[in-house]
Amino acid sequence: MARKLCWPAGLPTALLGIALMTGPASAQSPSREVVTTLAPTGTLRAAINFGNTVLAQPDPATGAPRGVSAELATELARRLGVPVTFLTFDSAGKVTDAGKEGAWDVAFLARDPVRAQGILFTAPYVVIEGTYMVSNASPLQAVEELDRPGTRIAVGRGSAYDLYLTRALRQAELVRAPSSAEAIDLFLRDRLEAAAGVKQPLVEYARNHPAVRVIPGRFMVIEQAVGIPAGRDAGLPFVRAFVEEMKASGFVAHALSSSGQGDAAVAPAAD
């Protein structure tokens, strides 16, 4: 079940430095049609996925979302002139499911053909890698070796890498957990051959747990983008322009760095 947190229309203190750094909005002010399309209730309902720690983390003191996706949502709401409400989830799959019920107005998810059936996406604002973690005793040494009979790979249900690996793997078996964090627990508990996930959290986990290691390389590039519900086409050009400005101005890079995710890569400008 999603956790709901409200935030005022003005920038929170943590974002004032970014607002000063980026200066006045250079994008065209949104029309009334754009505002009502993107925030039809008068509040921008932003879905935040705590399952991807590169993009969002709960504040240790308050539980409120912090990180690049929360900061983008707050800035988007400011430009629309509406307050923002955060709906927090522990997996991308749950964000997608909630979108089918009309629960949110904007979300921060990896672009995928399956998700694109119900979500309109911008170009990516961050690119990260998907890779595998195995036990130190495993004979597996390269990404290409994982797709073989008898290889069981733990994944978070509905994650970008679950959707991708479902299409890409021919012989390995995917074993799904409710979230990415629980996929690691499943991998360890059931002694599976590997766990798939976002590179940065896996590397951090392996750093603190010497019995496991991360396979070099990657099986996919994950393009994290801003999404709005299908059918709200009138708002998409504004959100696309907003994302491009946030990348070019340094807003995204600053938000990543200030949340301890400076090794994540800002996506290049859209063609």
C-alpha positions in Angstrom: 0.0 0.0 0.0 1.3 3.4 -0.9 2.3 5.9 1.8 1.1 9.4 1.2 3.0 12.5 2.2 2.0 16.1 1.4 4.5 18.9 0.5 3.8 22.6 0.1 4.0 24.3 -3.3 7.1 26.2 -2.4 10.5 24.7 -2.5 11.7 22.9 0.7 14.8 24.2 2.3 17.0 21.4 0.9 16.1 22.6 -2.6 16.7 26.3 -2.2 20.3 25.9 -3.2 19.3 24.2 -6.4 16.7 26.8 -7.2 19.4 29.6 -6.8 21.8 27.6 -8.9 19.5 27.0 -11.8 18.0 30.5 -11.7 14.5 31.4 -13.0 12.6 28.9 -15.1 13.6 29.2 -18.7 10.8 26.9 -20.0 7.6 28.6 -21.1 5.1 29.0 -18.4 2.4 26.2 -18.5 -1.0 27.0 -19.9 -4.1 26.4 -17.9 -4.7 23.3 -20.0 -1.3 21.9 -19.2 -1.8 22.5 -15.5 -5.2 20.9 -15.4 -4.0 18.0 -17.5 -1.0 17.2 -15.3 -2.6 18.0 -11.9 -6.4 17.6 -12.5 -7.1 17.5 -8.7 -5.2 20.7 -8.1 -2.4 18.8 -6.5 0.5 17.0 -8.3 0.4 13.4 -7.0 3.9 12.1 -7.4 4.7 8.4 -7.2 8.1 7.8 -5.6 9.8 4.4 -5.7 12.0 3.7 -2.7 12.9 0.4 -4.3 15.5 2.2 -6.4 17.9 3.9 -4.0 19.7 5.8 -6.8 16.5 7.8 -7.4 14.9 8.1 -3.9 15.6 7.5 -0.3 13.4 8.0 2.8 14.7 10.7 5.1 16.0 9.0 8.3 14.3 11.4 10.6 10.9 12.0 8.9 10.5 9.3 6.3 9.8 11.9 3.7 11.2 11.2 0.2 14.6 12.7 -0.7 16.7 12.2 -3.8 16.5 13.2 -7.5 13.0 12.0 -8.2 11.5 13.8 -5.2 13.3 17.0 -6.1 12.1 16.8 -9.7 8.6 16.3 -8.5 8.8 19.3 -6.2 10.2 21.5 -8.9 7.6 20.4 -11.4 4.8 21.2 -9.0 6.4 24.6 -8.3 6.3 25.4 -12.0 2.7 24.3 -12.3 1.8 26.4 -9.3 0.3 23.5 -7.3 1.3 21.6 -4.2 2.8 18.2 -4.4 1.7 15.0 -2.6 4.2 12.1 -2.5 2.9 8.5 -2.8 5.7 6.2 -1.8 6.1 2.6 -2.9 8.8 -0.1 -2.3 8.9 -1.3 -5.9 8.5 0.0 -9.4 5.9 -2.8 -10.1 3.7 -1.4 -7.4 4.0 2.1 -8.9 2.9 0.8 -12.3 0.0 -1.1 -10.7 -1.1 2.0 -8.9 -1.0 4.0 -12.1 -3.6 1.6 -13.6 -5.9 2.7 -10.8 -5.4 6.4 -11.5 -3.5 6.9 -8.2 -0.8 9.3 -9.4 -0.2 12.1 -11.9 3.6 11.7 -12.3 6.0 8.9 -11.7 9.7 8.2 -12.1 10.3 4.9 -13.7 12.5 3.2 -16.2 11.2 3.3 -19.8 10.0 -0.1 -21.0 7.7 -1.2 -23.9 5.4 -3.0 -21.4 5.0 0.1 -19.2 4.6 2.4 -22.3 1.2 0.7 -22.9 -0.2 2.8 -20.1 2.4 5.5 -19.4 3.7 8.4 -21.6 7.4 8.8 -21.0 9.9 11.7 -21.4 13.5 11.1 -22.5 15.6 9.7 -19.7 17.1 12.0 -17.1 19.4 9.3 -15.5 20.9 6.2 -16.9 22.0 3.3 -14.6 23.1 -0.3 -15.2 21.5 -3.6 -14.5 23.8 -6.4 -13.4 24.0 -9.5 -11.3 25.2 -10.5 -7.8 26.4 -14.0 -7.1 28.0 -15.8 -4.1 31.8 -15.7 -3.9 31.8 -19.5 -4.4 29.9 -19.3 -7.7 31.8 -20.3 -10.9 29.9 -17.6 -12.8 32.3 -14.8 -13.9 30.6 -13.0 -16.7 27.2 -11.6 -17.5 26.9 -13.8 -20.6 27.3 -17.0 -18.5 24.1 -16.5 -16.6 21.6 -17.5 -19.3 22.0 -21.3 -19.0 19.8 -24.2 -17.8 19.7 -24.5 -14.0 20.5 -20.8 -13.3 17.9 -19.3 -11.0 17.9 -15.5 -10.8 16.1 -13.5 -8.2 14.4 -10.3 -9.4 12.0 -7.7 -8.0 8.6 -8.3 -9.6 7.7 -5.7 -12.2 11.1 -4.0 -12.1 12.8 -2.7 -15.3 15.2 -5.6 -15.2 12.5 -8.2 -14.6 10.6 -6.9 -17.7 13.8 -6.9 -19.7 15.1 -10.3 -18.6 11.7 -11.8 -19.2 12.2 -10.9 -22.9 15.9 -11.5 -23.1 16.7 -14.8 -21.2 16.2 -18.0 -23.0 17.4 -20.7 -20.6 17.8 -19.2 -17.1 14.8 -19.1 -14.7 13.6 -15.8 -13.1 12.4 -16.1 -9.5 10.3 -13.1 -8.5 10.2 -11.3 -5.1 7.7 -8.5 -4.2 10.5 -5.9 -4.3 14.2 -5.5 -5.2 15.3 -5.6 -1.6 13.4 -8.8 -1.0 15.0 -10.2 -4.2 18.3 -10.1 -2.4 16.8 -11.9 0.6 15.3 -14.5 -1.7 18.6 -15.0 -3.4 20.4 -15.7 -0.1 17.6 -17.7 1.6 17.0 -20.1 -1.3 20.6 -20.2 -2.4 19.8 -19.1 -5.9 22.5 -18.7 -8.5 22.2 -14.9 -8.8 20.2 -11.8 -8.0 19.6 -9.2 -10.6 19.3 -5.5 -9.8 20.6 -1.9 -10.2 24.3 -1.8 -10.1 24.9 0.8 -7.3 22.8 -0.9 -4.6 24.3 -4.3 -5.4 27.8 -3.0 -5.2 27.0 -1.3 -1.9 25.5 -4.6 -0.6 28.5 -6.6 -1.7 30.9 -4.1 -0.1 29.3 -4.8 3.3 28.7 -8.6 2.7 32.0 -10.3 1.7 30.3 -13.6 0.9 28.9 -12.2 -2.3 30.3 -10.3 -5.3 29.0 -8.3 -8.3 29.5 -9.7 -11.8 31.5 -7.2 -13.9 29.7 -5.5 -16.8 26.0 -5.2 -17.3 23.1 -6.9 -19.0 21.2 -3.7 -19.7 21.2 0.1 -19.5 18.2 1.3 -17.5 16.8 4.6 -18.7 15.1 6.4 -15.9 12.4 8.8 -17.1 9.4 10.8 -16.0 6.1 9.3 -16.8 2.5 10.6 -16.9 -0.7 8.5 -17.4 -1.6 7.7 -21.0 -4.3 10.0 -22.3 -2.7 13.1 -20.9 -1.0 14.0 -24.1 -1.6 17.7 -23.7 0.9 17.8 -20.8 3.6 15.7 -22.3 5.5 18.4 -24.3 5.8 20.5 -21.2 7.1 17.7 -19.1 9.6 16.7 -21.8 10.9 20.2 -22.0 11.1 20.4 -18.3 13.2 17.2 -18.1 15.6 18.5 -20.8 16.0 21.8 -18.9 16.7 20.0 -15.6 19.5 18.0 -17.2 21.0 20.9 -19.0 20.9 23.3 -16.0 22.7 20.9 -13.7 19.7 20.3 -11.5 19.7 16.6 -12.0 23.5 16.3 -11.4 23.2 18.4 -8.2 20.3 16.4 -6.9 22.1 13.1 -7.5 25.2 14.4 -5.8 23.4 15.9 -2.8 21.7 12.6 -2.1 24.9 10.6 -2.2 24.4 9.2 -5.8 27.0 11.2 -7.6 28.3 8.1 -9.5 25.0 7.8 -11.3 25.1 9.2 -14.9 22.9 12.1 -16.1 21.3 11.1 -19.4 22.4 12.9 -22.5 20.2 15.5 -24.1 17.3 14.1 -26.2 17.7 14.0 -29.9 
